[in-house]
Every structure is written in structure tokens, then in C-alpha cells.
């Protein structure tokens, strides 16, 4: 039997010294949070760097995997965007089906040493706000010629125009090539 008697409504006497010791220890050591306090030496985490933009006509080297089929071999391809034309083929008879949109085209080249299919979303026309226009599958003689054949598996250099369905409120400022794991710098469209 215990020799310590408890009075009703009071904590045992042995508990008080332990509570006092715990409070004193917390006051001396300070409260620690799970997040360390920032120091002058800490630096923010690095942000993903984007490749620098390039001028129209500047070739860039990329590695492209075929747009179709698993396990296809990656192929080195030199790509270039030479020019961009906005508001091509303005006749009402060939307006895009999408409301409030028009056609824009880019003169592009791909040089490949092995066959590789470039998918339709490989080329992207965009603006500085992150809005984009995608390549259309529509072919029309009123579009700039010759057209770039995305489905071609020929080797060597192929040059032609890709045409985009472009929202009327998008003012194109750049073209990117995105059928690669390491997207190259965008080609900057110079404005007069």
C-alpha cells in the first residue's frame, strides 16, 4: 500500500515538481518548430530555367522520338523557324470553324538523319501570356505554300509552312517546338 495519501480535488504532490521542471526546460531551450527559421544564408530553391529565346532563322538541335508507337528510337533533328505570317487566307470561305479565330502560318524546317514522324502538336504558336494556337490538319491552297508534311518520314531537310488555328485575340510573339523532352528556346517573332 502506498504511504502517499491523496486529498480529493488536488493533484498528487509528486506531479508538481515534474511539471515545474518541464516548464523550466521549455523556457531555457526555447520552443522548436518543425520549420526552421530562415537565416540570412538560406537561399530560395532554384527555379527551372528556360532556354533562351532565339531569333527567327536560328537553327536549334533537339532529340525527337517518333510521335507514334512505343519503344521508338530517338533521332537528332535540327529545327528552324524562318518566318511567321498572321492573318493568312483571310477569305470568308475558308474561315476556321472555331468562332473568333483566324489562320496564322510559320515557315519551318526539320533536318533529320533518320526517319521520325513529327506529330501535329510539335509546333506551337503562342504569346507572352501563355496562350497558344495549335497546328491545324486542314490543308488549303490559300495557305502559304509549300506545306510542311508532319507525317513525312523522309530523311534530310524538309522545309514548309505549318498553319495554326489562332484565336483572334492572340497576338503571336513566339513559336516553340515541343516534341522533345528538352524543349528548345522559343523563336521570338519581331514586331514592327
C-alpha positions as semicolon CSV with decimal commas, in nm:
position;residue;x (nm);y (nm);z (nm)
1;X;0,000;0,000;0,000
2;X;0,122;0,348;-0,074
3;X;0,212;0,585;0,203
4;X;0,111;0,891;-0,004
5;X;-0,238;0,997;0,072
6;X;-0,431;1,196;-0,181
7;X;-0,672;1,460;-0,095
8;X;-0,977;1,487;-0,311
9;X;-0,956;1,767;-0,574
10;X;-0,576;1,805;-0,556
11;X;-0,309;1,654;-0,781
12;X;-0,053;1,428;-0,625
13;X;0,248;1,609;-0,478
14;X;0,498;1,421;-0,689
15;X;0,348;1,558;-1,014
16;X;0,413;1,924;-0,932
17;X;0,795;1,903;-0,941
18;X;0,783;1,727;-1,280
19;X;0,557;1,990;-1,433
20;X;0,774;2,270;-1,297
21;X;1,088;2,104;-1,438
22;X;0,930;2,058;-1,783
23;X;0,821;2,424;-1,796
24;X;1,166;2,544;-1,689
25;X;1,332;2,327;-1,954
26;X;1,100;2,462;-2,227
27;X;1,175;2,821;-2,123
28;X;1,552;2,764;-2,134
29;X;1,566;2,570;-2,461
30;X;1,301;2,773;-2,642
31;X;1,016;2,627;-2,840
32;X;1,125;2,447;-3,150
33;X;0,903;2,436;-3,454
34;X;0,917;2,176;-3,724
35;X;1,006;2,451;-3,975
36;X;1,350;2,601;-3,918
37;X;1,362;2,977;-3,903
38;X;1,501;3,137;-4,218
39;X;1,855;3,263;-4,194
40;X;2,046;3,517;-4,398
41;X;2,249;3,235;-4,551
42;X;1,945;3,043;-4,681
43;X;1,861;3,087;-5,048
44;X;1,535;3,021;-5,229
45;X;1,515;2,695;-5,423
46;X;1,631;2,727;-5,783
47;X;1,355;2,765;-6,042
48;X;1,355;2,562;-6,357
49;X;1,548;2,763;-6,610
50;X;1,407;2,808;-6,955
51;X;1,630;2,800;-7,258
52;X;1,699;3,144;-7,401
53;X;1,480;3,263;-7,686
54;X;1,635;3,284;-8,031
55;X;1,578;3,493;-8,341
56;X;1,385;3,365;-8,638
57;X;1,621;3,177;-8,869
58;X;1,834;3,038;-8,586
59;X;1,869;2,656;-8,606
60;X;1,842;2,451;-8,286
61;X;1,939;2,089;-8,224
62;X;1,684;1,862;-8,049
63;X;1,627;1,492;-7,994
64;X;1,290;1,372;-8,120
65;X;1,110;1,044;-8,057
66;X;0,852;0,936;-8,310
67;X;0,503;1,063;-8,236
68;X;0,365;0,713;-8,285
69;X;0,450;0,376;-8,135
70;X;0,626;0,269;-7,815
71;X;0,995;0,196;-7,794
72;X;1,091;0,403;-8,093
73;X;1,441;0,530;-8,129
74;X;1,521;0,894;-8,055
75;X;1,653;1,087;-8,352
76;X;1,865;1,405;-8,353
77;X;1,688;1,675;-8,556
78;X;1,796;2,030;-8,642
79;X;1,491;2,256;-8,645
80;X;1,449;2,615;-8,758
81;X;1,163;2,865;-8,777
82;X;1,225;3,121;-9,052
83;X;0,914;3,340;-9,058
84;X;0,562;3,380;-8,920
85;X;0,263;3,529;-9,102
86;X;-0,052;3,624;-8,914
87;X;-0,396;3,652;-9,077
88;X;-0,318;3,426;-9,374
89;X;-0,602;3,315;-9,605
90;X;-0,849;3,579;-9,487
91;X;-1,128;3,489;-9,732
92;X;-1,455;3,408;-9,558
93;X;-1,492;3,082;-9,749
94;X;-1,205;2,922;-9,560
95;X;-1,251;3,070;-9,214
96;X;-1,175;2,828;-8,927
97;X;-1,476;2,651;-8,778
98;X;-1,382;2,778;-8,433
99;X;-1,557;3,107;-8,364
100;X;-1,345;3,419;-8,326
101;X;-1,035;3,265;-8,481
102;X;-0,820;3,301;-8,791
103;X;-0,524;3,133;-8,962
104;X;-0,155;3,208;-8,898
105;X;0,141;3,022;-9,052
106;X;0,507;2,958;-8,975
107;X;0,783;2,871;-9,223
108;X;0,972;2,582;-9,056
109;X;1,245;2,332;-9,139
110;X;1,342;1,997;-8,990
111;X;1,667;1,822;-9,085
112;X;1,689;1,457;-8,977
113;X;1,934;1,178;-9,047
114;X;1,684;0,901;-8,966
115;X;1,310;0,870;-9,023
116;X;1,093;1,017;-8,748
117;X;0,731;1,135;-8,764
118;X;0,662;1,481;-8,628
119;X;0,320;1,500;-8,462
120;X;0,079;1,784;-8,529
121;X;0,134;1,934;-8,181
122;X;0,511;1,951;-8,240
123;X;0,496;2,319;-8,345
124;X;0,316;2,567;-8,117
125;X;0,242;2,932;-8,185
126;X;0,200;3,140;-7,869
127;X;0,203;3,474;-7,695
128;X;0,376;3,604;-7,383
129;X;0,068;3,536;-7,166
130;X;0,097;3,160;-7,219
131;X;-0,190;3,128;-7,466
132;X;-0,128;2,904;-7,766
133;X;-0,255;2,811;-8,111
134;X;-0,220;2,456;-8,238
135;X;-0,130;2,334;-8,586
136;X;-0,435;2,255;-8,797
137;X;-0,480;1,942;-9,007
138;X;-0,672;2,148;-9,264
139;X;-0,491;2,188;-9,595
140;X;-0,593;2,463;-9,837
141;X;-0,432;2,612;-10,146
142;X;-0,484;2,961;-10,000
143;X;-0,243;2,881;-9,715
144;X;0,126;2,968;-9,769
145;X;0,296;2,705;-9,983
146;X;0,462;2,458;-9,978
147;X;0,306;2,300;-9,670
148;X;0,522;2,119;-9,417
149;X;0,433;1,749;-9,416
150;X;0,427;1,645;-9,047
151;X;0,370;1,281;-9,142
152;X;0,681;1,257;-9,359
153;X;0,944;1,006;-9,252
154;X;1,193;1,118;-9,516
155;X;1,548;1,188;-9,412
156;X;1,735;1,507;-9,495
157;X;1,590;1,856;-9,468
158;X;1,224;1,935;-9,519
159;X;1,101;2,293;-9,525
160;X;0,746;2,422;-9,549
161;X;0,464;2,612;-9,381
162;X;0,259;2,490;-9,086
163;X;-0,073;2,665;-9,030
164;X;-0,238;2,731;-8,695
165;X;-0,596;2,795;-8,585
166;X;-0,534;3,115;-8,391
167;X;-0,775;3,294;-8,153
168;X;-0,847;3,645;-8,281
169;X;-0,730;3,799;-7,952
170;X;-0,392;3,618;-7,959
171;X;-0,107;3,827;-8,098
172;X;0,168;3,574;-8,180
173;X;0,506;3,653;-8,025
174;X;0,686;3,318;-8,044
175;X;0,697;2,968;-8,190
176;X;0,813;2,666;-7,990
177;X;0,892;2,306;-8,082
178;X;0,759;2,065;-7,820
179;X;0,802;1,708;-7,946
180;X;1,110;1,656;-7,736
181;X;1,191;1,605;-7,368
182;X;1,416;1,912;-7,364
183;X;1,216;2,192;-7,524
184;X;1,450;2,436;-7,702
185;X;1,427;2,811;-7,676
186;X;1,132;2,977;-7,845
187;X;1,180;3,163;-8,172
188;X;1,090;3,526;-8,098
189;X;0,872;3,700;-8,357
190;X;0,995;4,054;-8,411
191;X;0,722;4,319;-8,421
192;X;0,744;4,635;-8,628
